[in-house]
Amino acid sequence: MDSLTGKVALVFPGQGSQFVGMGKALYDASAAARRVFDQADEVLGFPLSRLCFHGPADELEDTINAQPAILTASVAALEALKERLAEAGQKVDPAVVAGHSLGEFTALIAAGVIDFPSGLQLVRERGRLMKEAGEESPGGMAAVIGLDAETLAAVCHDASNGGVIIVANDNCPGQTVISGEVAALLRAMEIAKARGAKRVARLGISIASHSPLMARASAGLRDALSRLPLGAPQIPVVGNVTATAMLTVEDVRQELAHHVERPVNWTRSVAEMVNSGATTFIEVGPGQVLSGLIRRINRDVTTLSLSDLGLPADVRDA
């Protein structure tokens, strides 16, 4: 295994990266990963590991399960990576960390802001609150390919017509997700096509994440966070909302106060990490979605997956 060179950024995936079978290869190969999955089962009081490894898929994809499952698989991957590098006489020494949406909570664990059991219970509650908000205020999300941010903001404005529809995830130049009430979402999808979008695809989710429809979930999450002791970040964590580094507990509380109802500024977050000196990005968790986005944001950085670093790659269950 090559020595890690340059300043390293660790990035953690969000919801949508889950699949049946995730974490199984790591669990089989790494004692550190096994400890994480076993701890998750104990903390939550049900066999989350079995759900990750064997499904069923519809149960795993339910947001109340998907969120703790992705967090657990990502923390297990991080601990397996530390274990693997230690065997080679190296260590993970990131200059900065970040996560996409849900992945931000994994980043906060990696930076020592919250411990794993607390983070696990927090995202389980986040999933419950978001599911509840989605049932009360049904909505949806759609990916839009090939429109710039300004055009898409105008599309959302013109489609709103008294309904809620906003740009929710700025994933990389030309790839954006919009989120809001169903009628407004459908209008925006048609207008986006008419204004030259290369592709518009509704996502298989009935929750309008990162939109004002999540205001009640946001309030519930603030309440849960207010009871949680947080530590100062031991590594700078670039936040989704501000796309700047969180360095204090107050920074973290302000970022998370509106996290589920405000947009994920991933393009700006990656640019911020590069500006801070990061030259190598390691995606830690299931899938390689973020690596693809990062390469589209900046062609000069190196992106590595866990398999590049000698860890077994998961395969999706057939």
Phi and psi restraints in degrees (value plus and minus 20) as a CYANA .aco file:
   2 ASP   PHI     -87.6   -47.6
   2 ASP   PSI     128.3   168.3
   3 SER   PHI     -88.5   -48.5
   3 SER   PSI     121.6   161.6
   4 LEU   PHI     -92.5   -52.5
   4 LEU   PSI     107.3   147.3
   5 THR   PHI    -136.8   -96.8
   5 THR   PSI     139.5   179.5
   6 GLY   PHI      53.0    93.0
   6 GLY   PSI    -197.8  -157.8
   7 LYS   PHI    -100.8   -60.8
   7 LYS   PSI     108.8   148.8
   8 VAL   PHI    -120.6   -80.6
   8 VAL   PSI     116.0   156.0
   9 ALA   PHI    -133.6   -93.6
   9 ALA   PSI     113.3   153.3
  10 LEU   PHI    -120.4   -80.4
  10 LEU   PSI     112.5   152.5
  11 VAL   PHI    -145.6  -105.6
  11 VAL   PSI     123.4   163.4
  12 PHE   PHI    -143.4  -103.4
  12 PHE   PSI     110.6   150.6
  13 PRO   PHI     -95.4   -55.4
  13 PRO   PSI     143.4   183.4
  14 GLY   PHI    -131.5   -91.5
  14 GLY   PSI    -185.0  -145.0
  15 GLN   PHI     -84.5   -44.5
  15 GLN   PSI     124.6   164.6
  16 GLY   PHI      88.8   128.8
  16 GLY   PSI     -39.9     0.1
  17 SER   PHI    -107.7   -67.7
  17 SER   PSI     -24.3    15.7
  18 GLN   PHI     -91.9   -51.9
  18 GLN   PSI     127.0   167.0
  19 PHE   PHI    -176.8  -136.8
  19 PHE   PSI     131.9   171.9
  20 VAL   PHI     -85.1   -45.1
  20 VAL   PSI     108.2   148.2
  21 GLY   PHI      87.7   127.7
  21 GLY   PSI     -29.7    10.3
  22 MET   PHI     -87.4   -47.4
  22 MET   PSI     117.0   157.0
  23 GLY   PHI      66.9   106.9
  23 GLY   PSI     -33.8     6.2
  24 LYS   PHI     -85.0   -45.0
  24 LYS   PSI     -64.7   -24.7
  25 ALA   PHI     -84.0   -44.0
  25 ALA   PSI     -58.9   -18.9
  26 LEU   PHI     -87.6   -47.6
  26 LEU   PSI     -61.9   -21.9
  27 TYR   PHI     -78.9   -38.9
  27 TYR   PSI     -62.5   -22.5
  28 ASP   PHI     -90.5   -50.5
  28 ASP   PSI     -49.7    -9.7
  29 ALA   PHI    -118.4   -78.4
  29 ALA   PSI     -40.3    -0.3
  30 SER   PHI    -149.6  -109.6
  30 SER   PSI     104.2   144.2
  31 ALA   PHI     -84.0   -44.0
  31 ALA   PSI     -56.1   -16.1
  32 ALA   PHI     -84.8   -44.8
  32 ALA   PSI     -61.9   -21.9
  33 ALA   PHI     -86.0   -46.0
  33 ALA   PSI     -59.9   -19.9
  34 ARG   PHI     -79.2   -39.2
  34 ARG   PSI     -62.1   -22.1
  35 ARG   PHI     -79.9   -39.9
  35 ARG   PSI     -60.0   -20.0
  36 VAL   PHI     -86.0   -46.0
  36 VAL   PSI     -68.6   -28.6
  37 PHE   PHI     -83.1   -43.1
  37 PHE   PSI     -61.1   -21.1
  38 ASP   PHI     -84.5   -44.5
  38 ASP   PSI     -59.1   -19.1
  39 GLN   PHI     -85.4   -45.4
  39 GLN   PSI     -59.7   -19.7
  40 ALA   PHI     -81.5   -41.5
  40 ALA   PSI     -63.5   -23.5
  41 ASP   PHI     -79.6   -39.6
  41 ASP   PSI     -60.7   -20.7
  42 GLU   PHI     -89.7   -49.7
  42 GLU   PSI     -65.8   -25.8
  43 VAL   PHI     -84.4   -44.4
  43 VAL   PSI     -63.1   -23.1
  44 LEU   PHI    -104.5   -64.5
  44 LEU   PSI     -39.6     0.4
  45 GLY   PHI      57.7    97.7
  45 GLY   PSI      -2.0    38.0
  46 PHE   PHI    -171.0  -131.0
  46 PHE   PSI     140.1   180.1
  47 PRO   PHI     -97.6   -57.6
  47 PRO   PSI      55.9    95.9
  48 LEU   PHI     -78.2   -38.2
  48 LEU   PSI     -57.8   -17.8
  49 SER   PHI     -79.1   -39.1
  49 SER   PSI     -61.9   -21.9
  50 ARG   PHI     -83.7   -43.7
  50 ARG   PSI     -57.7   -17.7
  51 LEU   PHI     -84.9   -44.9
  51 LEU   PSI     -61.6   -21.6
  52 CYS   PHI     -83.3   -43.3
  52 CYS   PSI     -65.1   -25.1
  53 PHE   PHI     -99.8   -59.8
  53 PHE   PSI     -55.7   -15.7
  54 HIS   PHI    -145.6  -105.6
  54 HIS   PSI     -25.9    14.1
  55 GLY   PHI      59.0    99.0
  55 GLY   PSI    -176.3  -136.3
  56 PRO   PHI     -91.5   -51.5
  56 PRO   PSI     134.5   174.5
  57 ALA   PHI     -79.0   -39.0
  57 ALA   PSI     -62.7   -22.7
  58 ASP   PHI     -85.2   -45.2
  58 ASP   PSI     -52.5   -12.5
  59 GLU   PHI     -92.4   -52.4
  59 GLU   PSI     -59.5   -19.5
  60 LEU   PHI     -85.7   -45.7
  60 LEU   PSI     -55.8   -15.8
  61 GLU   PHI     -98.6   -58.6
  61 GLU   PSI     -36.0     4.0
  62 ASP   PHI     -79.8   -39.8
  62 ASP   PSI     106.1   146.1
  63 THR   PHI     -74.8   -34.8
  63 THR   PSI     -50.4   -10.4
  64 ILE   PHI     -87.5   -47.5
  64 ILE   PSI     -45.5    -5.5
  65 ASN   PHI    -118.9   -78.9
  65 ASN   PSI     -58.1   -18.1
  66 ALA   PHI     -80.0   -40.0
  66 ALA   PSI     -58.7   -18.7
  67 GLN   PHI     -86.0   -46.0
  67 GLN   PSI     -73.2   -33.2
  68 PRO   PHI     -85.0   -45.0
  68 PRO   PSI     -49.6    -9.6
  69 ALA   PHI     -86.5   -46.5
  69 ALA   PSI     -65.6   -25.6
  70 ILE   PHI     -87.1   -47.1
  70 ILE   PSI     -61.8   -21.8
  71 LEU   PHI     -78.1   -38.1
  71 LEU   PSI     -66.0   -26.0
  72 THR   PHI     -84.9   -44.9
  72 THR   PSI     -66.5   -26.5
  73 ALA   PHI     -81.2   -41.2
  73 ALA   PSI     -56.1   -16.1
  74 SER   PHI     -92.9   -52.9
  74 SER   PSI     -62.3   -22.3
  75 VAL   PHI     -86.6   -46.6
  75 VAL   PSI     -58.3   -18.3
  76 ALA   PHI     -81.0   -41.0
  76 ALA   PSI     -61.2   -21.2
  77 ALA   PHI     -84.2   -44.2
  77 ALA   PSI     -60.3   -20.3
  78 LEU   PHI     -83.8   -43.8
  78 LEU   PSI     -64.5   -24.5
  79 GLU   PHI     -87.6   -47.6
  79 GLU   PSI     -56.3   -16.3
  80 ALA   PHI     -86.2   -46.2
  80 ALA   PSI     -57.1   -17.1
  81 LEU   PHI     -85.6   -45.6
  81 LEU   PSI     -64.3   -24.3
  82 LYS   PHI     -78.9   -38.9
  82 LYS   PSI     -64.4   -24.4
  83 GLU   PHI     -82.2   -42.2
  83 GLU   PSI     -65.5   -25.5
  84 ARG   PHI     -84.3   -44.3
  84 ARG   PSI     -63.8   -23.8
  85 LEU   PHI     -88.6   -48.6
  85 LEU   PSI     -57.2   -17.2
  86 ALA   PHI     -80.8   -40.8
  86 ALA   PSI     -58.0   -18.0
  87 GLU   PHI     -83.0   -43.0
  87 GLU   PSI     -48.4    -8.4
  88 ALA   PHI    -114.9   -74.9
  88 ALA   PSI     -10.2    29.8
  89 GLY   PHI      54.7    94.7
  89 GLY   PSI       2.7    42.7
  90 GLN   PHI    -141.7  -101.7
  90 GLN   PSI     155.4   195.4
  91 LYS   PHI    -166.4  -126.4
  91 LYS   PSI     137.0   177.0
  92 VAL   PHI     -99.0   -59.0
  92 VAL   PSI     100.0   140.0
  93 ASP   PHI    -154.9  -114.9
  93 ASP   PSI      48.9    88.9
  94 PRO   PHI     -88.5   -48.5
  94 PRO   PSI     125.5   165.5
  95 ALA   PHI    -102.9   -62.9
  95 ALA   PSI     -44.9    -4.9
  96 VAL   PHI    -180.1  -140.1
  96 VAL   PSI     133.3   173.3
  97 VAL   PHI    -154.4  -114.4
  97 VAL   PSI     136.9   176.9
  98 ALA   PHI    -180.4  -140.4
  98 ALA   PSI     139.8   179.8
  99 GLY   PHI    -160.6  -120.6
  99 GLY   PSI     132.7   172.7
 100 HIS   PHI    -109.7   -69.7
 100 HIS   PSI      93.3   133.3
 101 SER   PHI      37.2    77.2
 101 SER   PSI    -133.5   -93.5
 102 LEU   PHI     -70.7   -30.7
 102 LEU   PSI     -56.5   -16.5
 103 GLY   PHI     -79.4   -39.4
 103 GLY   PSI     -40.3    -0.3
 104 GLU   PHI     -82.3   -42.3
 104 GLU   PSI     -50.8   -10.8
 105 PHE   PHI     -89.8   -49.8
 105 PHE   PSI     -55.5   -15.5
 106 THR   PHI     -85.3   -45.3
 106 THR   PSI     -60.3   -20.3
 107 ALA   PHI     -81.1   -41.1
 107 ALA   PSI     -58.5   -18.5
 108 LEU   PHI     -87.4   -47.4
 108 LEU   PSI     -54.2   -14.2
 109 ILE   PHI     -86.8   -46.8
 109 ILE   PSI     -64.7   -24.7
 110 ALA   PHI     -81.0   -41.0
 110 ALA   PSI     -51.2   -11.2
 111 ALA   PHI    -110.4   -70.4
 111 ALA   PSI     -17.3    22.7
 112 GLY   PHI      59.4    99.4
 112 GLY   PSI      -5.9    34.1
 113 VAL   PHI     -95.5   -55.5
 113 VAL   PSI     -62.2   -22.2
 114 ILE   PHI    -152.3  -112.3
 114 ILE   PSI     132.1   172.1
 115 ASP   PHI    -104.8   -64.8
 115 ASP   PSI     146.2   186.2
 116 PHE   PHI     -81.2   -41.2
 116 PHE   PSI     -67.6   -27.6
 117 PRO   PHI     -78.5   -38.5
 117 PRO   PSI     -61.8   -21.8
 118 SER   PHI     -85.4   -45.4
 118 SER   PSI     -63.3   -23.3
 119 GLY   PHI     -82.1   -42.1
 119 GLY   PSI     -58.6   -18.6
 120 LEU   PHI     -83.6   -43.6
 120 LEU   PSI     -68.2   -28.2
 121 GLN   PHI     -86.3   -46.3
 121 GLN   PSI     -54.7   -14.7
 122 LEU   PHI     -85.6   -45.6
 122 LEU   PSI     -64.7   -24.7
 123 VAL   PHI     -95.6   -55.6
 123 VAL   PSI     -47.1    -7.1
 124 ARG   PHI     -82.9   -42.9
 124 ARG   PSI     -63.5   -23.5
 125 GLU   PHI     -87.0   -47.0
 125 GLU   PSI     -59.5   -19.5
 126 ARG   PHI     -78.4   -38.4
 126 ARG   PSI     -64.2   -24.2
 127 GLY   PHI     -82.6   -42.6
 127 GLY   PSI     -62.2   -22.2
 128 ARG   PHI     -83.8   -43.8
 128 ARG   PSI     -65.2   -25.2
 129 LEU   PHI     -84.5   -44.5
 129 LEU   PSI     -59.6   -19.6
 130 MET   PHI     -89.4   -49.4
 130 MET   PSI     -58.8   -18.8
 131 LYS   PHI     -83.0   -43.0
 131 LYS   PSI     -64.3   -24.3
 132 GLU   PHI     -81.8   -41.8
 132 GLU   PSI     -64.9   -24.9
 133 ALA   PHI     -83.9   -43.9
 133 ALA   PSI     -56.9   -16.9
 134 GLY   PHI     -87.1   -47.1
 134 GLY   PSI     -52.9   -12.9
 135 GLU   PHI     -93.6   -53.6
 135 GLU   PSI     -55.0   -15.0
 136 GLU   PHI     -97.3   -57.3
 136 GLU   PSI     -59.0   -19.0
 137 SER   PHI    -149.3  -109.3
 137 SER   PSI      60.7   100.7
 138 PRO   PHI     -79.2   -39.2
 138 PRO   PSI     123.7   163.7
 139 GLY   PHI    -176.1  -136.1
 139 GLY   PSI    -183.3  -143.3
 140 GLY   PHI    -186.5  -146.5
 140 GLY   PSI     159.1   199.1
 141 MET   PHI    -159.3  -119.3
 141 MET   PSI     133.9   173.9
 142 ALA   PHI    -164.4  -124.4
 142 ALA   PSI     122.2   162.2
 143 ALA   PHI    -109.6   -69.6
 143 ALA   PSI     116.4   156.4
 144 VAL   PHI    -142.6  -102.6
 144 VAL   PSI     102.3   142.3
 145 ILE   PHI    -129.1   -89.1
 145 ILE   PSI     111.2   151.2
 146 GLY   PHI      76.3   116.3
 146 GLY   PSI      -8.2    31.8
 147 LEU   PHI    -137.1   -97.1
 147 LEU   PSI     122.0   162.0
 148 ASP   PHI     -97.0   -57.0
 148 ASP   PSI     145.1   185.1
 149 ALA   PHI     -79.4   -39.4
 149 ALA   PSI     -60.0   -20.0
 150 GLU   PHI     -85.5   -45.5
 150 GLU   PSI     -65.2   -25.2
 151 THR   PHI     -82.3   -42.3
 151 THR   PSI     -62.3   -22.3
 152 LEU   PHI     -89.4   -49.4
 152 LEU   PSI     -55.4   -15.4
 153 ALA   PHI     -81.8   -41.8
 153 ALA   PSI     -59.5   -19.5
 154 ALA   PHI     -87.4   -47.4
 154 ALA   PSI     -57.5   -17.5
 155 VAL   PHI     -79.1   -39.1
 155 VAL   PSI     -68.0   -28.0
 156 CYS   PHI     -82.9   -42.9
 156 CYS   PSI     -60.3   -20.3
 157 HIS   PHI     -81.4   -41.4
 157 HIS   PSI     -65.6   -25.6
 158 ASP   PHI     -93.1   -53.1
 158 ASP   PSI     -45.3    -5.3
 159 ALA   PHI    -107.7   -67.7
 159 ALA   PSI     -34.0     6.0
 160 SER   PHI     -83.9   -43.9
 160 SER   PSI     -73.3   -33.3
 161 ASN   PHI      26.1    66.1
 161 ASN   PSI      25.4    65.4
 162 GLY   PHI      67.7   107.7
 162 GLY   PSI     -28.1    11.9
 163 GLY   PHI    -123.2   -83.2
 163 GLY   PSI     148.2   188.2
 164 VAL   PHI    -113.4   -73.4
 164 VAL   PSI     103.5   143.5
 165 ILE   PHI    -174.5  -134.5
 165 ILE   PSI     104.5   144.5
 166 ILE   PHI    -160.0  -120.0
 166 ILE   PSI     144.3   184.3
 167 VAL   PHI     -94.8   -54.8
 167 VAL   PSI      98.6   138.6
 168 ALA   PHI    -120.9   -80.9
 168 ALA   PSI     -59.8   -19.8
 169 ASN   PHI    -152.4  -112.4
 169 ASN   PSI      96.1   136.1
 170 ASP   PHI    -113.0   -73.0
 170 ASP   PSI      70.6   110.6
 171 ASN   PHI     -99.4   -59.4
 171 ASN   PSI     -63.0   -23.0
 172 CYS   PHI    -187.2  -147.2
 172 CYS   PSI     145.8   185.8
 173 PRO   PHI     -74.2   -34.2
 173 PRO   PSI     103.3   143.3
 174 GLY   PHI      66.0   106.0
 174 GLY   PSI     -21.5    18.5
 175 GLN   PHI    -150.4  -110.4
 175 GLN   PSI      90.4   130.4
 176 THR   PHI    -155.7  -115.7
 176 THR   PSI     132.8   172.8
 177 VAL   PHI    -137.5   -97.5
 177 VAL   PSI     113.4   153.4
 178 ILE   PHI    -128.1   -88.1
 178 ILE   PSI     136.1   176.1
 179 SER   PHI    -168.5  -128.5
 179 SER   PSI     121.5   161.5
 180 GLY   PHI     144.7   184.7
 180 GLY   PSI    -182.2  -142.2
 181 GLU   PHI     -86.2   -46.2
 181 GLU   PSI     128.5   168.5
 182 VAL   PHI     -78.4   -38.4
 182 VAL   PSI     -67.7   -27.7
 183 ALA   PHI     -81.5   -41.5
 183 ALA   PSI     -64.3   -24.3
 184 ALA   PHI     -87.3   -47.3
 184 ALA   PSI     -56.8   -16.8
 185 LEU   PHI     -82.7   -42.7
 185 LEU   PSI     -66.2   -26.2
 186 LEU   PHI     -83.1   -43.1
 186 LEU   PSI     -59.3   -19.3
 187 ARG   PHI     -83.2   -43.2
 187 ARG   PSI     -64.9   -24.9
 188 ALA   PHI     -83.4   -43.4
 188 ALA   PSI     -58.3   -18.3
 189 MET   PHI     -82.0   -42.0
 189 MET   PSI     -61.8   -21.8
 190 GLU   PHI     -87.3   -47.3
 190 GLU   PSI     -63.8   -23.8
 191 ILE   PHI     -84.8   -44.8
 191 ILE   PSI     -60.2   -20.2
 192 ALA   PHI     -80.4   -40.4
 192 ALA   PSI     -62.6   -22.6
 193 LYS   PHI     -82.3   -42.3
 193 LYS   PSI     -64.2   -24.2
 194 ALA   PHI     -83.9   -43.9
 194 ALA   PSI     -47.5    -7.5
 195 ARG   PHI    -116.4   -76.4
 195 ARG   PSI      -6.7    33.3
 196 GLY   PHI      85.1   125.1
 196 GLY   PSI      -8.0    32.0
 197 ALA   PHI     -82.2   -42.2
 197 ALA   PSI     118.1   158.1
 198 LYS   PHI     -91.5   -51.5
 198 LYS   PSI     -54.7   -14.7
 199 ARG   PHI    -173.8  -133.8
 199 ARG   PSI     119.7   159.7
 200 VAL   PHI    -152.6  -112.6
 200 VAL   PSI     102.1   142.1
 201 ALA   PHI    -155.1  -115.1
 201 ALA   PSI     103.9   143.9
 202 ARG   PHI     -90.6   -50.6
 202 ARG   PSI     116.0   156.0
 203 LEU   PHI    -106.2   -66.2
 203 LEU   PSI     130.7   170.7
 204 GLY   PHI     -99.6   -59.6
 204 GLY   PSI      43.6    83.6
 205 ILE   PHI    -166.2  -126.2
 205 ILE   PSI     117.5   157.5
 206 SER   PHI    -123.9   -83.9
 206 SER   PSI       1.3    41.3
 207 ILE   PHI    -140.2  -100.2
 207 ILE   PSI     110.8   150.8
 208 ALA   PHI    -109.6   -69.6
 208 ALA   PSI      52.2    92.2
 209 SER   PHI     -80.7   -40.7
 209 SER   PSI     132.2   172.2
 210 HIS   PHI      34.8    74.8
 210 HIS   PSI      19.8    59.8
 211 SER   PHI    -157.7  -117.7
 211 SER   PSI     146.9   186.9
 212 PRO   PHI     -79.7   -39.7
 212 PRO   PSI     -36.0     4.0
 213 LEU   PHI     -86.5   -46.5
 213 LEU   PSI     -32.6     7.4
 214 MET   PHI    -115.5   -75.5
 214 MET   PSI      -7.4    32.6
 215 ALA   PHI     -76.9   -36.9
 215 ALA   PSI     -61.1   -21.1
 216 ARG   PHI     -88.9   -48.9
 216 ARG   PSI     -60.1   -20.1
 217 ALA   PHI     -82.3   -42.3
 217 ALA   PSI     -58.3   -18.3
 218 SER   PHI     -81.1   -41.1
 218 SER   PSI     -63.5   -23.5
 219 ALA   PHI     -84.5   -44.5
 219 ALA   PSI     -61.6   -21.6
 220 GLY   PHI     -83.8   -43.8
 220 GLY   PSI     -58.1   -18.1
 221 LEU   PHI     -88.7   -48.7
 221 LEU   PSI     -59.2   -19.2
 222 ARG   PHI     -79.5   -39.5
 222 ARG   PSI     -60.8   -20.8
 223 ASP   PHI     -82.9   -42.9
 223 ASP   PSI     -65.6   -25.6
 224 ALA   PHI     -83.5   -43.5
 224 ALA   PSI     -59.9   -19.9
 225 LEU   PHI     -88.2   -48.2
 225 LEU   PSI     -52.9   -12.9
 226 SER   PHI     -84.4   -44.4
 226 SER   PSI     -42.9    -2.9
 227 ARG   PHI    -113.2   -73.2
 227 ARG   PSI     -19.5    20.5
 228 LEU   PHI    -125.4   -85.4
 228 LEU   PSI     107.0   147.0
 229 PRO   PHI     -92.6   -52.6
 229 PRO   PSI     110.8   150.8
 230 LEU   PHI    -134.0   -94.0
 230 LEU   PSI     124.2   164.2
 231 GLY   PHI    -120.4   -80.4
 231 GLY   PSI     136.5   176.5
 232 ALA   PHI     -85.2   -45.2
 232 ALA   PSI     119.8   159.8
 233 PRO   PHI     -78.2   -38.2
 233 PRO   PSI     107.4   147.4
 234 GLN   PHI    -101.2   -61.2
 234 GLN   PSI     -36.7     3.3
 235 ILE   PHI    -153.2  -113.2
 235 ILE   PSI     120.1   160.1
 236 PRO   PHI     -77.1   -37.1
 236 PRO   PSI     113.7   153.7
 237 VAL   PHI    -134.0   -94.0
 237 VAL   PSI      98.0   138.0
 238 VAL   PHI    -102.2   -62.2
 238 VAL   PSI     102.0   142.0
 239 GLY   PHI    -104.4   -64.4
 239 GLY   PSI     128.8   168.8
 240 ASN   PHI     -85.3   -45.3
 240 ASN   PSI     -60.0   -20.0
 241 VAL   PHI     -94.2   -54.2
 241 VAL   PSI     -68.9   -28.9
 242 THR   PHI    -111.9   -71.9
 242 THR   PSI     -41.1    -1.1
 243 ALA   PHI      36.5    76.5
 243 ALA   PSI      11.4    51.4
 244 THR   PHI    -149.3  -109.3
 244 THR   PSI     145.7   185.7
 245 ALA   PHI     -95.3   -55.3
 245 ALA   PSI     112.6   152.6
 246 MET   PHI    -109.4   -69.4
 246 MET   PSI     105.0   145.0
 247 LEU   PHI    -138.1   -98.1
 247 LEU   PSI     -34.5     5.5
 248 THR   PHI    -151.2  -111.2
 248 THR   PSI     145.2   185.2
 249 VAL   PHI     -80.1   -40.1
 249 VAL   PSI     -59.8   -19.8
 250 GLU   PHI     -82.5   -42.5
 250 GLU   PSI     -59.9   -19.9
 251 ASP   PHI     -77.4   -37.4
 251 ASP   PSI     -64.7   -24.7
 252 VAL   PHI     -84.4   -44.4
 252 VAL   PSI     -67.1   -27.1
 253 ARG   PHI     -81.3   -41.3
 253 ARG   PSI     -59.8   -19.8
 254 GLN   PHI     -86.9   -46.9
 254 GLN   PSI     -61.5   -21.5
 255 GLU   PHI     -82.6   -42.6
 255 GLU   PSI     -66.5   -26.5
 256 LEU   PHI     -98.8   -58.8
 256 LEU   PSI     -34.7     5.3
 257 ALA   PHI     -79.3   -39.3
 257 ALA   PSI     -52.5   -12.5
 258 HIS   PHI    -149.1  -109.1
 258 HIS   PSI       1.5    41.5
 259 HIS   PHI     -78.1   -38.1
 259 HIS   PSI     -61.8   -21.8
 260 VAL   PHI    -102.0   -62.0
 260 VAL   PSI     -29.0    11.0
 261 GLU   PHI    -132.5   -92.5
 261 GLU   PSI     -23.3    16.7
 262 ARG   PHI    -135.0   -95.0
 262 ARG   PSI     139.4   179.4
 263 PRO   PHI     -87.1   -47.1
 263 PRO   PSI     135.8   175.8
 264 VAL   PHI    -113.4   -73.4
 264 VAL   PSI      90.9   130.9
 265 ASN   PHI    -113.8   -73.8
 265 ASN   PSI      53.0    93.0
 266 TRP   PHI     -92.7   -52.7
 266 TRP   PSI     -59.5   -19.5
 267 THR   PHI     -77.6   -37.6
 267 THR   PSI     -68.1   -28.1
 268 ARG   PHI     -88.0   -48.0
 268 ARG   PSI     -53.8   -13.8
 269 SER   PHI     -84.0   -44.0
 269 SER   PSI     -64.4   -24.4
 270 VAL   PHI     -85.6   -45.6
 270 VAL   PSI     -62.2   -22.2
 271 ALA   PHI     -79.4   -39.4
 271 ALA   PSI     -59.2   -19.2
 272 GLU   PHI     -83.6   -43.6
 272 GLU   PSI     -61.7   -21.7
 273 MET   PHI     -85.8   -45.8
 273 MET   PSI     -60.6   -20.6
 274 VAL   PHI     -84.7   -44.7
 274 VAL   PSI     -63.3   -23.3
 275 ASN   PHI     -82.4   -42.4
 275 ASN   PSI     -48.3    -8.3
 276 SER   PHI    -102.6   -62.6
 276 SER   PSI     -21.7    18.3
 277 GLY   PHI      93.4   133.4
 277 GLY   PSI     -23.6    16.4
 278 ALA   PHI     -85.6   -45.6
 278 ALA   PSI     110.0   150.0
 279 THR   PHI    -139.5   -99.5
 279 THR   PSI     -38.6     1.4
 280 THR   PHI    -146.7  -106.7
 280 THR   PSI     105.6   145.6
 281 PHE   PHI    -131.0   -91.0
 281 PHE   PSI     106.7   146.7
 282 ILE   PHI    -131.6   -91.6
 282 ILE   PSI     101.5   141.5
 283 GLU   PHI    -107.0   -67.0
 283 GLU   PSI     100.2   140.2
 284 VAL   PHI    -135.0   -95.0
 284 VAL   PSI      84.2   124.2
 285 GLY   PHI     123.4   163.4
 285 GLY   PSI    -196.9  -156.9
 286 PRO   PHI     -87.8   -47.8
 286 PRO   PSI     120.4   160.4
 287 GLY   PHI      60.6   100.6
 287 GLY   PSI     159.6   199.6
 288 GLN   PHI    -157.1  -117.1
 288 GLN   PSI      12.4    52.4
 289 VAL   PHI     -82.2   -42.2
 289 VAL   PSI     -65.5   -25.5
 290 LEU   PHI     -86.8   -46.8
 290 LEU   PSI     -56.5   -16.5
 291 SER   PHI     -78.2   -38.2
 291 SER   PSI     -62.9   -22.9
 292 GLY   PHI     -82.5   -42.5
 292 GLY   PSI     -62.8   -22.8
 293 LEU   PHI     -84.9   -44.9
 293 LEU   PSI     -63.2   -23.2
 294 ILE   PHI     -82.3   -42.3
 294 ILE   PSI     -60.5   -20.5
 295 ARG   PHI     -83.3   -43.3
 295 ARG   PSI     -51.3   -11.3
 296 ARG   PHI     -97.5   -57.5
 296 ARG   PSI     -45.5    -5.5
 297 ILE   PHI    -100.4   -60.4
 297 ILE   PSI     -60.0   -20.0
 298 ASN   PHI    -167.4  -127.4
 298 ASN   PSI      94.7   134.7
 299 ARG   PHI     -99.7   -59.7
 299 ARG   PSI     -29.7    10.3
 300 ASP   PHI    -109.9   -69.9
 300 ASP   PSI     -32.5     7.5
 301 VAL   PHI    -110.5   -70.5
 301 VAL   PSI     141.2   181.2
 302 THR   PHI    -116.4   -76.4
 302 THR   PSI     112.9   152.9
 303 THR   PHI    -134.2   -94.2
 303 THR   PSI     113.0   153.0
 304 LEU   PHI    -144.0  -104.0
 304 LEU   PSI     124.2   164.2
 305 SER   PHI    -123.8   -83.8
 305 SER   PSI     152.5   192.5
 306 LEU   PHI     -82.2   -42.2
 306 LEU   PSI     -56.1   -16.1
 307 SER   PHI     -86.9   -46.9
 307 SER   PSI     -49.1    -9.1
 308 ASP   PHI     -84.2   -44.2
 308 ASP   PSI     -43.1    -3.1
 309 LEU   PHI    -124.7   -84.7
 309 LEU   PSI      -1.6    38.4
 310 GLY   PHI      67.9   107.9
 310 GLY   PSI      -8.6    31.4
 311 LEU   PHI    -120.4   -80.4
 311 LEU   PSI     129.8   169.8
 312 PRO   PHI     -88.6   -48.6
 312 PRO   PSI     121.2   161.2
 313 ALA   PHI    -111.4   -71.4
 313 ALA   PSI     120.4   160.4
 314 ASP   PHI     -94.9   -54.9
 314 ASP   PSI     131.1   171.1
 315 VAL   PHI    -137.9   -97.9
 315 VAL   PSI     124.6   164.6
 316 ARG   PHI     -91.9   -51.9
 316 ARG   PSI     118.8   158.8
 317 ASP   PHI     -84.5   -44.5
 317 ASP   PSI     118.0   158.0
